[in-house]
Amino acid sequence: MPYVVKNLFNTKDYKCSCQGGWLGHWRTGAGSQRETCSVAKCSNEATVGAHVIFIDKRRSKEWWIAPFCHTCNHPNMTGPITLNRRITLVSANKSKSCEGSGNWKIIV
């Protein structure tokens, strides 16, 4: 079942020191060099690591990182966003990922 998320905006003050910023953070945590946006039916180049949150009540309100293109990461994208089925999400909580014990929190 694909993930349905909401893109979080005004996150520019949240920085990641991973090489390549949040997209690099995602690539390291997911162990992937995915080149395309993770939004379903989008084949644009992934250029940013987008901060997303599940809108499904069965999941936590934790922030996650997913690779998005600039178009899909636009503030006009306010509604539910369906991600591709095979996307791995990486925790945006740096203490559970790049600044933690080395055990990255991911959802596959």
Backbone as ProteinMPNN parsed JSONL, in Angstrom:
{"seq_chain_A": "MPYVVKNLFNTKDYKCSCQGGWLGHWRTGAGSQRETCSVAKCSNEATVGAHVIFIDKRRSKEWWIAPFCHTCNHPNMTGPITLNRRITLVSANKSKSCEGSGNWKIIV", "coords_chain_A": {"N_chain_A": [[0.84, -1.179, 0.0], [0.652, 2.171, -0.896], [2.243, 5.072, 0.574], [0.518, 7.817, 2.044], [0.96, 11.149, 2.351], [1.611, 14.409, 3.796], [3.14, 17.321, 2.687], [5.512, 19.195, 4.463], [5.972, 22.602, 5.096], [7.947, 25.636, 5.341], [10.301, 24.76, 6.492], [12.869, 25.48, 6.122], [14.684, 26.406, 7.994], [15.548, 24.216, 9.32], [18.308, 22.42, 9.282], [20.554, 20.061, 7.789], [23.59, 18.43, 8.234], [24.543, 16.533, 6.566], [26.308, 15.413, 3.665], [25.176, 16.898, 0.789], [22.87, 17.841, 1.869], [19.424, 17.577, 2.895], [18.526, 15.81, 0.917], [20.792, 14.281, 0.516], [20.94, 13.218, 3.087], [18.65, 11.58, 3.035], [19.448, 9.793, 0.996], [21.679, 8.522, 2.157], [20.542, 7.332, 4.48], [18.53, 5.7, 3.355], [20.022, 4.149, 1.758], [20.196, 4.45, -0.992], [20.493, 5.619, -4.328], [18.538, 6.887, -5.685], [17.16, 8.643, -8.404], [14.832, 9.911, -9.175], [11.813, 11.758, -8.408], [9.786, 10.955, -5.573], [7.057, 11.094, -5.584], [4.004, 9.72, -6.575], [3.368, 9.039, -9.993], [5.056, 11.021, -10.908], [7.928, 11.796, -12.689], [10.058, 13.436, -12.574], [13.357, 14.778, -11.911], [14.728, 14.123, -8.74], [15.4, 16.631, -6.5], [15.475, 17.675, -3.983], [15.366, 16.903, -0.469], [12.442, 16.293, 0.879], [10.461, 17.327, 3.656], [8.106, 15.389, 5.189], [4.922, 14.284, 6.514], [2.919, 11.682, 7.798], [-0.488, 11.441, 6.91], [-2.231, 9.611, 7.524], [-4.053, 8.24, 10.074], [-3.18, 6.023, 11.421], [-0.502, 6.101, 11.754], [2.497, 7.589, 13.178], [3.075, 11.063, 14.077], [5.507, 11.84, 13.334], [8.262, 13.435, 11.651], [9.415, 12.859, 8.336], [11.776, 12.138, 5.691], [11.719, 12.41, 2.201], [12.611, 11.925, -1.23], [12.02, 14.571, -3.427], [10.993, 16.416, -6.353], [11.482, 19.848, -7.435], [9.02, 20.883, -8.281], [7.032, 19.237, -7.052], [7.622, 19.804, -4.454], [6.596, 22.238, -3.931], [4.903, 24.989, -2.296], [2.22, 25.13, -3.111], [1.321, 22.572, -3.181], [-0.696, 21.383, -1.264], [-2.494, 19.437, -0.496], [-3.296, 15.925, 0.156], [-0.617, 13.721, -0.617], [0.347, 11.122, -2.636], [2.773, 8.68, -2.425], [5.233, 6.856, -4.367], [5.077, 3.302, -4.43], [7.38, 1.875, -3.697], [9.048, 3.392, -2.079], [11.443, 4.35, 0.362], [11.267, 5.785, 3.504], [13.033, 8.127, 5.476], [13.909, 8.981, 8.765], [13.491, 12.339, 9.835], [14.423, 13.209, 12.165], [17.337, 13.962, 13.464], [18.721, 12.833, 15.601], [17.885, 10.274, 15.507], [19.032, 9.335, 13.328], [21.394, 10.566, 11.273], [22.916, 11.864, 13.28], [22.859, 10.167, 15.333], [23.232, 6.941, 16.916], [24.067, 5.457, 14.808], [22.224, 3.657, 13.973], [19.927, 3.99, 11.797], [16.634, 5.262, 11.613], [14.134, 4.042, 9.667], [11.413, 3.684, 7.311], [10.171, 1.217, 5.33]], "CA_chain_A": [[0.0, 0.0, 0.0], [1.501, 3.37, -0.936], [2.124, 6.038, 1.665], [-0.142, 9.086, 1.768], [1.63, 12.095, 3.243], [1.469, 15.847, 3.585], [4.438, 17.982, 2.654], [5.649, 20.247, 5.476], [6.654, 23.774, 4.561], [8.632, 26.488, 6.321], [11.289, 23.933, 7.178], [14.198, 25.889, 5.653], [15.583, 26.633, 9.125], [16.02, 22.905, 9.781], [19.443, 22.082, 8.428], [21.221, 18.783, 7.989], [24.992, 18.557, 7.842], [24.906, 15.454, 5.642], [26.73, 15.869, 2.348], [24.015, 16.941, -0.086], [21.712, 18.328, 2.626], [18.377, 16.605, 3.233], [18.493, 14.752, -0.089], [21.917, 13.419, 0.883], [20.498, 12.534, 4.309], [17.769, 10.506, 2.607], [20.208, 8.784, 0.24], [22.489, 7.752, 3.101], [19.675, 6.51, 5.327], [17.806, 4.708, 2.552], [20.974, 3.336, 1.007], [19.71, 4.526, -2.371], [20.887, 6.756, -5.171], [17.347, 7.18, -6.494], [17.289, 9.875, -9.16], [13.54, 10.514, -9.489], [10.889, 12.187, -7.361], [9.056, 9.827, -4.983], [5.619, 11.302, -5.708], [3.417, 8.839, -7.59], [3.105, 9.606, -11.322], [6.022, 12.066, -11.229], [9.208, 11.218, -13.101], [11.063, 14.501, -12.562], [14.556, 14.539, -11.124], [14.671, 14.472, -7.314], [16.38, 17.697, -6.247], [15.447, 18.047, -2.568], [14.817, 15.983, 0.516], [11.252, 16.97, 1.406], [9.949, 16.953, 4.973], [6.711, 14.955, 5.063], [4.292, 13.67, 7.678], [1.79, 10.844, 7.417], [-1.817, 11.963, 7.257], [-2.936, 8.408, 7.921], [-4.158, 8.254, 11.547], [-2.543, 4.832, 11.995], [0.94, 6.324, 11.867], [2.917, 8.667, 14.06], [3.194, 12.414, 13.507], [6.934, 12.076, 13.171], [8.668, 13.969, 10.357], [10.194, 11.948, 7.513], [12.379, 12.726, 4.5], [11.513, 11.692, 0.945], [13.143, 12.704, -2.363], [11.012, 15.257, -4.239], [11.448, 17.411, -7.321], [11.076, 21.196, -7.011], [7.592, 21.071, -8.554], [6.235, 18.562, -6.017], [7.954, 20.39, -3.154], [6.085, 23.612, -3.973], [3.865, 25.263, -1.288], [0.866, 24.92, -3.631], [0.984, 21.157, -2.993], [-1.184, 21.378, 0.123], [-3.368, 18.294, -0.232], [-2.64, 14.627, 0.329], [0.328, 13.33, -1.668], [0.604, 9.682, -2.662], [4.146, 8.372, -2.824], [5.438, 5.587, -5.051], [4.983, 2.146, -3.529], [8.674, 1.323, -3.271], [9.896, 4.426, -1.485], [11.864, 4.23, 1.756], [11.287, 7.078, 4.191], [14.095, 8.222, 6.478], [13.542, 9.921, 9.824], [14.072, 13.682, 9.806], [14.976, 13.419, 13.501], [18.755, 13.658, 13.294], [19.198, 11.974, 16.683], [17.502, 8.91, 15.137], [19.616, 9.059, 12.011], [22.778, 10.947, 11.004], [23.634, 12.295, 14.474], [22.565, 9.162, 16.36], [24.149, 5.838, 17.193], [24.38, 4.721, 13.59], [21.055, 2.873, 13.606], [18.991, 4.937, 11.179], [15.226, 4.897, 11.655], [13.55, 4.14, 8.33], [10.2, 2.92, 7.016], [10.256, 0.675, 3.971]], "C_chain_A": [[0.889, 1.247, 0.0], [1.261, 4.271, 0.27], [1.37, 7.267, 1.178], [0.36, 10.061, 2.823], [1.194, 13.516, 2.941], [2.874, 16.426, 3.61], [4.439, 19.104, 3.692], [6.447, 21.401, 4.874], [7.215, 24.609, 5.696], [9.618, 25.678, 7.148], [12.72, 24.345, 6.815], [15.18, 26.147, 6.787], [16.116, 25.332, 9.729], [17.089, 22.436, 8.816], [19.974, 20.695, 8.78], [22.645, 18.925, 7.472], [25.452, 17.421, 6.936], [25.344, 16.054, 4.305], [25.533, 15.786, 1.405], [22.747, 17.36, 0.632], [20.705, 17.225, 2.904], [18.243, 15.505, 2.191], [19.635, 13.768, 0.159], [21.614, 12.603, 2.133], [19.626, 11.339, 3.927], [18.559, 9.405, 1.904], [21.061, 7.918, 1.162], [21.617, 6.804, 3.916], [18.963, 5.407, 4.578], [18.753, 3.759, 1.82], [20.636, 3.312, -0.473], [20.28, 5.756, -3.071], [19.752, 7.127, -6.11], [17.478, 8.556, -7.136], [15.971, 10.608, -9.341], [12.729, 10.843, -8.238], [10.093, 10.98, -6.86], [7.541, 9.973, -5.06], [5.095, 10.433, -6.849], [3.104, 9.63, -8.859], [3.992, 10.805, -11.661], [7.343, 11.39, -11.589], [10.307, 12.274, -13.186], [12.254, 14.097, -11.702], [14.33, 14.966, -9.674], [15.778, 15.479, -7.037], [16.448, 18.106, -4.791], [14.985, 16.86, -1.722], [13.658, 16.697, 1.195], [10.891, 16.43, 2.784], [8.471, 16.61, 4.814], [6.234, 14.354, 6.382], [3.131, 12.82, 7.171], [0.489, 11.534, 7.781], [-2.75, 10.815, 7.618], [-2.922, 8.342, 9.451], [-3.47, 7.06, 12.203], [-1.058, 5.035, 12.24], [1.234, 7.512, 12.776], [2.949, 10.003, 13.329], [4.66, 12.816, 13.377], [7.221, 12.617, 11.77], [9.582, 12.963, 9.659], [10.754, 12.717, 6.325], [12.125, 11.8, 3.311], [12.072, 12.547, -0.185], [12.012, 13.263, -3.224], [11.715, 16.109, -5.291], [10.983, 18.786, -6.818], [9.582, 21.439, -7.218], [6.736, 20.46, -7.448], [6.51, 19.105, -4.624], [7.451, 21.828, -3.041], [4.979, 23.816, -2.935], [2.429, 25.111, -1.791], [0.395, 23.476, -3.472], [0.512, 20.949, -1.55], [-2.016, 20.15, 0.477], [-2.589, 17.021, 0.02], [-1.77, 14.286, -0.875], [0.557, 11.833, -1.545], [2.016, 9.457, -3.178], [4.183, 7.046, -3.572], [5.5, 4.452, -4.034], [6.327, 1.702, -2.961], [9.593, 2.349, -2.623], [10.216, 4.082, -0.03], [11.877, 5.625, 2.34], [12.33, 7.017, 5.3], [13.692, 9.278, 7.496], [14.252, 11.256, 9.639], [14.658, 14.048, 11.167], [16.437, 12.989, 13.468], [19.317, 12.786, 14.413], [18.82, 10.508, 16.443], [18.093, 8.529, 13.784], [21.074, 9.508, 11.988], [23.575, 11.391, 12.233], [23.432, 11.317, 15.628], [23.634, 8.099, 16.461], [24.563, 5.054, 15.959], [23.243, 3.818, 13.143], [19.979, 3.814, 13.084], [17.585, 4.398, 11.256], [14.633, 5.127, 10.274], [12.237, 3.374, 8.293], [10.302, 2.513, 5.561], [8.865, 0.308, 3.506]], "O_chain_A": [[1.793, 1.354, 0.829], [0.203, 4.226, 0.898], [1.554, 7.709, 0.044], [0.209, 9.835, 4.024], [0.502, 13.781, 1.959], [3.693, 16.062, 4.454], [3.48, 19.871, 3.786], [7.471, 21.19, 4.224], [6.984, 24.318, 6.869], [9.752, 25.885, 8.354], [13.674, 23.646, 7.158], [16.391, 26.113, 6.569], [17.03, 25.353, 10.553], [16.801, 22.096, 7.668], [19.853, 20.229, 9.913], [22.87, 19.478, 6.396], [26.628, 17.355, 6.576], [24.814, 17.077, 3.871], [24.943, 14.718, 1.242], [21.657, 17.25, 0.072], [21.082, 16.073, 3.124], [17.884, 14.379, 2.533], [19.455, 12.557, 0.025], [21.989, 11.434, 2.225], [19.826, 10.23, 4.421], [18.364, 8.221, 2.182], [21.152, 6.707, 0.964], [21.918, 5.616, 4.029], [18.805, 4.301, 5.096], [18.343, 2.708, 1.328], [20.77, 2.281, -1.132], [20.51, 6.794, -2.451], [19.988, 7.626, -7.211], [17.864, 9.52, -6.475], [15.972, 11.804, -9.631], [12.94, 10.277, -7.166], [9.765, 10.085, -7.64], [6.813, 9.072, -4.643], [5.662, 10.41, -7.941], [2.627, 10.763, -8.79], [3.702, 11.531, -12.612], [7.813, 10.511, -10.866], [11.355, 12.044, -13.789], [12.163, 13.191, -10.874], [13.801, 16.047, -9.416], [16.95, 15.216, -7.305], [17.375, 18.81, -4.39], [14.31, 15.949, -2.202], [13.871, 17.605, 1.998], [11.001, 15.232, 3.045], [7.68, 17.437, 4.36], [7.03, 13.972, 7.241], [2.444, 13.201, 6.223], [0.38, 12.145, 8.845], [-3.91, 11.026, 7.973], [-1.848, 8.386, 10.051], [-3.205, 7.079, 13.405], [-0.423, 4.2, 12.884], [0.359, 8.317, 13.096], [2.859, 10.052, 12.103], [4.989, 14.0, 13.317], [6.51, 12.298, 10.817], [10.407, 12.306, 10.293], [10.278, 13.802, 5.99], [12.292, 10.584, 3.4], [12.014, 13.774, -0.109], [11.151, 12.518, -3.692], [12.88, 16.475, -5.137], [10.184, 18.872, -5.886], [8.949, 22.126, -6.417], [5.809, 21.106, -6.96], [5.716, 18.89, -3.708], [7.856, 22.553, -2.132], [4.187, 22.901, -2.709], [1.509, 24.976, -0.984], [-0.794, 23.19, -3.614], [1.241, 20.403, -0.722], [-2.214, 19.864, 1.658], [-1.36, 17.039, 0.088], [-2.152, 14.539, -2.017], [0.917, 11.336, -0.478], [2.403, 9.975, -4.226], [3.284, 6.217, -3.432], [5.936, 4.651, -2.9], [6.383, 1.199, -1.839], [10.811, 2.171, -2.63], [9.364, 3.587, 0.707], [12.433, 6.548, 1.744], [12.49, 5.998, 5.971], [13.193, 10.343, 7.133], [15.442, 11.309, 9.332], [15.315, 15.08, 11.305], [16.74, 11.796, 13.446], [20.293, 12.068, 14.197], [19.36, 9.609, 17.088], [17.704, 7.531, 13.177], [21.913, 8.879, 12.632], [24.803, 11.3, 12.224], [23.795, 11.61, 16.767], [24.797, 8.332, 16.132], [25.325, 4.092, 16.057], [23.29, 3.268, 12.043], [19.205, 4.37, 13.864], [17.352, 3.217, 10.998], [14.625, 6.249, 9.767], [11.981, 2.52, 9.142], [10.493, 3.347, 4.676], [8.695, -0.17, 2.384]]}, "name": "protein", "num_of_chains": 1, "seq": "MPYVVKNLFNTKDYKCSCQGGWLGHWRTGAGSQRETCSVAKCSNEATVGAHVIFIDKRRSKEWWIAPFCHTCNHPNMTGPITLNRRITLVSANKSKSCEGSGNWKIIV"}
